[in-house]
Amino acid sequence: MNDRRRCTWPGDDPLYVAYHDEEWGVPVRDDRRLFEKLNLEGAQAGLSWITVLRRREGYRRAFHGFDPVRLAGWGEAEVAARLTDPGIIRNRLKVEAVVKNSRAVLEHFAEPGSFSDFLWGFVDGEPIHNAWTSTLGLPAETERSRAMSKALKRRGFTFVGPTICYAFMQSMGLVNDHAVGCFRYAELGGGQ
């Protein structure tokens, strides 16, 4: 680990620091990566992100790389098999949400890039750069995350409440919520 100033939330856990330094807040426009992250944020509900991050590879394996075409056809047998998998959080509603979300994304966003365009539309296609002096007081949700949540739910997605949507927006770079003193804030375009 280096001595660069960063947000305080990753602490000194090497996995968390790497996630902060290399992924969190980096704009992502790839449909599959956005779909994966939205489902992982849903899996986090009621837990800490590090809990899910430590199981991310298990999720990728268990859910076929978050391929919605493969997941949309799952039935009770596939769901039940995941509930015995120690590599993921074994919560029936969260596992079923991945299947429902797969069906919803295929129904409403079958055209490549359309899921990304839809999600990025909530920030007018460009990252929002907030200017927080600390990440301790970040909002849990915003007007935009509430709008995203409502729109996703109308399309049949589950585990996409406004807090989950805001965490998703932060992590996928729709919002730059790195503290202004963090080295990543400026690297991601903040303060320009």
C-alpha positions as CSV (number, residue, x, y, z in Angstrom):
1,M,0.0,0.0,0.0
2,N,1.3,3.5,-0.8
3,D,1.1,6.8,1.1
4,R,-1.3,8.6,-1.3
5,R,-4.2,10.3,0.3
6,R,-7.4,8.4,-0.3
7,C,-11.0,8.2,1.0
8,T,-11.1,6.8,4.5
9,W,-13.7,4.0,3.9
10,P,-11.4,1.3,2.6
11,G,-9.3,1.4,5.7
12,D,-6.2,-0.8,5.3
13,D,-7.7,-4.0,3.9
14,P,-5.7,-4.6,0.7
15,L,-8.7,-5.9,-1.3
16,Y,-10.8,-2.9,-0.3
17,V,-7.9,-0.5,-1.0
18,A,-7.4,-2.0,-4.5
19,Y,-11.1,-1.7,-5.2
20,H,-11.0,1.9,-4.1
21,D,-7.9,2.8,-6.1
22,E,-8.7,0.9,-9.3
23,E,-12.5,0.5,-9.6
24,W,-14.7,2.7,-7.4
25,G,-15.9,5.7,-9.3
26,V,-14.4,4.7,-12.7
27,P,-17.0,5.3,-15.4
28,V,-18.3,2.1,-16.9
29,R,-20.6,1.9,-19.9
30,D,-20.4,-1.9,-20.7
31,D,-23.9,-3.4,-20.3
32,R,-22.7,-6.7,-18.8
33,R,-20.4,-5.0,-16.2
34,L,-23.3,-2.6,-15.3
35,F,-25.7,-5.6,-15.0
36,E,-23.2,-7.5,-12.8
37,K,-22.6,-4.6,-10.5
38,L,-26.3,-3.7,-10.1
39,N,-26.9,-7.3,-9.0
40,L,-23.9,-7.3,-6.6
41,E,-25.1,-4.1,-5.1
42,G,-28.4,-5.8,-4.5
43,A,-26.6,-8.7,-2.9
44,Q,-25.1,-6.2,-0.5
45,A,-28.4,-5.1,0.9
46,G,-28.1,-5.2,4.7
47,L,-24.4,-6.1,4.5
48,S,-21.1,-4.3,4.0
49,W,-19.7,-4.1,0.5
50,I,-16.5,-5.9,1.6
51,T,-18.6,-8.9,2.4
52,V,-19.8,-9.1,-1.3
53,L,-16.4,-8.0,-2.7
54,R,-14.8,-11.0,-1.0
55,R,-17.3,-13.2,-2.8
56,R,-17.3,-11.5,-6.1
57,E,-15.5,-14.3,-7.9
58,G,-17.8,-16.8,-6.4
59,Y,-20.8,-14.8,-7.7
60,R,-19.2,-14.6,-11.2
61,R,-18.8,-18.4,-11.2
62,A,-22.2,-19.2,-9.7
63,F,-24.0,-16.8,-12.1
64,H,-22.2,-17.6,-15.3
65,G,-20.4,-14.2,-15.5
66,F,-23.8,-12.5,-15.1
67,D,-24.9,-13.6,-18.6
68,P,-28.6,-12.6,-18.6
69,V,-29.4,-14.9,-21.4
70,R,-28.3,-18.0,-19.4
71,L,-29.7,-16.7,-16.1
72,A,-33.2,-15.8,-17.5
73,G,-34.0,-19.4,-18.1
74,W,-33.2,-20.6,-14.6
75,G,-35.9,-22.3,-12.6
76,E,-36.2,-23.6,-9.0
77,A,-33.4,-26.3,-9.5
78,E,-30.8,-23.7,-10.4
79,V,-31.9,-21.3,-7.6
80,A,-31.8,-24.1,-5.1
81,A,-28.3,-25.2,-6.2
82,R,-27.1,-21.6,-5.6
83,L,-28.5,-21.7,-2.1
84,T,-25.9,-24.4,-1.2
85,D,-23.0,-22.5,-2.7
86,P,-20.7,-21.1,0.0
87,G,-19.1,-18.8,-2.5
88,I,-22.1,-16.5,-2.5
89,I,-24.5,-15.0,0.0
90,R,-27.1,-17.7,0.2
91,N,-30.3,-15.6,0.4
92,R,-33.2,-16.9,-1.7
93,L,-34.7,-13.5,-2.4
94,K,-31.3,-12.2,-3.6
95,V,-30.6,-15.2,-5.8
96,E,-34.1,-15.0,-7.3
97,A,-33.6,-11.3,-7.9
98,V,-30.7,-12.1,-10.3
99,V,-33.0,-14.3,-12.3
100,K,-35.8,-11.6,-12.3
101,N,-33.3,-8.9,-13.2
102,S,-32.0,-11.0,-16.1
103,R,-35.5,-11.4,-17.5
104,A,-36.1,-7.7,-17.1
105,V,-32.9,-6.6,-18.8
106,L,-33.6,-8.9,-21.7
107,E,-37.2,-7.7,-22.1
108,H,-36.4,-4.0,-21.9
109,F,-32.7,-3.6,-23.0
110,A,-32.0,-6.3,-25.6
111,E,-30.2,-3.9,-27.9
112,P,-26.5,-3.7,-27.1
113,G,-25.7,-0.4,-25.3
114,S,-29.3,0.3,-24.4
115,F,-29.0,-0.7,-20.8
116,S,-25.9,1.5,-20.4
117,D,-27.7,4.4,-22.2
118,F,-30.7,4.0,-20.0
119,L,-28.6,4.1,-16.7
120,W,-26.3,6.9,-17.9
121,G,-29.4,8.9,-18.8
122,F,-30.0,9.6,-15.1
123,V,-26.9,11.7,-15.1
124,D,-27.4,13.1,-18.6
125,G,-24.7,10.9,-20.0
126,E,-21.8,12.4,-18.0
127,P,-20.4,11.7,-14.5
128,I,-21.5,14.1,-11.7
129,H,-18.5,15.3,-9.8
130,N,-19.5,16.2,-6.2
131,A,-17.0,18.0,-4.0
132,W,-17.2,16.3,-0.6
133,T,-14.4,17.1,1.9
134,S,-15.1,13.8,3.5
135,T,-16.9,10.6,2.5
136,L,-18.3,10.3,6.0
137,G,-21.4,12.3,5.3
138,L,-22.3,11.1,1.8
139,P,-26.0,10.8,1.2
140,A,-27.5,7.3,1.1
141,E,-29.7,8.3,-1.8
142,T,-30.4,11.2,-4.1
143,E,-33.2,12.4,-6.3
144,R,-31.5,10.8,-9.2
145,S,-31.1,7.4,-7.5
146,R,-34.7,7.5,-6.5
147,A,-35.7,8.1,-10.1
148,M,-33.4,5.3,-11.3
149,S,-34.9,2.9,-8.6
150,K,-38.4,3.8,-9.6
151,A,-37.7,3.3,-13.4
152,L,-36.0,0.0,-12.8
153,K,-38.8,-1.3,-10.6
154,R,-41.4,-0.3,-13.2
155,R,-39.4,-2.6,-15.6
156,G,-39.5,-5.6,-13.3
157,F,-36.1,-5.3,-11.5
158,T,-35.8,-6.1,-7.8
159,F,-33.3,-5.3,-5.1
160,V,-32.9,-1.9,-6.8
161,G,-34.0,0.5,-4.0
162,P,-32.7,4.1,-4.1
163,T,-29.8,3.4,-1.7
164,I,-28.7,0.4,-3.8
165,C,-29.0,2.6,-6.9
166,Y,-26.9,5.4,-5.4
167,A,-24.2,2.9,-4.3
168,F,-24.3,1.6,-7.9
169,M,-24.0,5.1,-9.3
170,Q,-21.0,5.8,-7.1
171,S,-19.2,2.6,-7.9
172,M,-19.8,2.7,-11.6
173,G,-18.7,6.3,-12.1
174,L,-22.0,7.9,-12.7
175,V,-21.2,9.9,-9.7
176,N,-17.6,10.8,-8.5
177,D,-18.0,10.8,-4.7
178,H,-14.3,10.5,-3.9
179,A,-13.4,13.1,-1.3
180,V,-11.7,16.1,-2.9
181,G,-8.5,15.3,-1.0
182,C,-8.4,11.8,-2.3
183,F,-5.9,11.2,-5.2
184,R,-8.7,9.5,-7.2
185,Y,-11.0,12.6,-7.2
186,A,-8.9,14.6,-9.6
187,E,-7.8,11.5,-11.6
188,L,-11.5,10.8,-12.3
189,G,-12.1,14.4,-13.5
190,G,-13.2,16.1,-10.3
191,G,-12.2,19.7,-9.8
192,Q,-11.9,20.5,-13.5
